[in-house]
């Protein structure tokens, strides 16, 4: 949850122009997880969650 929160916070700061760019040094999303089983510490896809929140909260249309 902390990794997801860190990436979400960074993504929102970049999207709103608070910071010019950023680099999140967090566990890679899905690195340990298999298709239907979470493993290690990979329970959430941080990138997908951040992208979805940007679309919902800030109406961001395109995400790289």
KAVEN-V263097 format. One line per field, one symbol per residue. ss: DSSP state (2 for helix, 1 for strand, 0 for the rest). A space follows every 10 residues. Layout:
ss->???
This chain:
ss->0222222222 2222200000 0000000000 0000000010 0100022222 2222222200 0000
